[in-house]
């Protein structure tokens, strides 16, 4: 069974710049192979609780660094600007 995650971003126009860029955004998508929606909920519970029996193993599996609330608007804007450049007719 395949799991897909749908993401949506709120959009705004910047002053004196007609380019449309996200004003804010969602948390990052769940890690690959985390077990779908319910597995991701279990993962979030385990990483928040250092006494959870699976905490250390999940932190190691995640590579030691996973912030479920992180959103880097600069990275998103850079990616969108690259898309715009690659799709703008010459």
N, C-alpha and C positions, 0 to 999 in steps of 0.2 A: 504494500500500500504506500502510495506517495503522498506526502503532505506538502501543501503549498501555503505560503504566507503572503497575504496581500497587504501592501503598505500604501498609505496615502499621506500626502503632505499638504498643509495649508499654504496657499500662495499669496504673494503680495507684489505690488509694483514698487520699485524703488524710486525715490524722488530724482528727477532729471535723468533717469535711466529707464528706458522702456522695456528692458529685459525683465522677464518674470522669473523670480527666484523664490525659494521657500523662505518663509518667515520663521518657521520653527519646524520641528519634526518629531517623529515617533522614536521610541527606544529602538536599539538595534534588533535585528531579527534573532530568533533563537539559534543557538549553535546547531550545526548539522548533526543528524543522528541523535538528537536528545530525547527522542521518544514521542514526538508529536506534542499536542497541546498539553496532555496530562503529564507527560514526561518533563516538559518544560516547567510546568507548575511545581513538580517535585524538585527539579533542579533549583529553581528560585528559592524554595523553602530550605533546601540543604545548604546553599551558599550563604544564606543570611544567618544561619545558626551554626556557630563554630562547634557546638556540642552534638550536632546531628551526626549520626553514624557514617553517613556518606560524604560529609563535608570535605574532608581532606582529599578523598579520591576524586571528587568532582572538580575541586579547585585544580588539582594536578591535571586532570583530563582537559580542562579548559585552558591549560597553559599558564595558570596562575593569575590571569588578569581577565576579568569579565565584569563589566558594569552594565547591568540590565537597563539602566536609565540613561546611558550615554547617548548624546547626539552631537555630532560635530558639524555645525552649519557651514563652516568654511570648506570642509571636505566635500559636502554635498554640492555647494555652489561651484567648486572647482570641477567636479564631475559633470554638472549640468552645463557649465560653460564649454567644456570639451565636447559635449554632445551637440551643443548649438553650433560650434565651429565645424564639426564634421557633417552637419546636415544643412548648413547655410549654402545656397547656390552661389557659385562664383560670378 
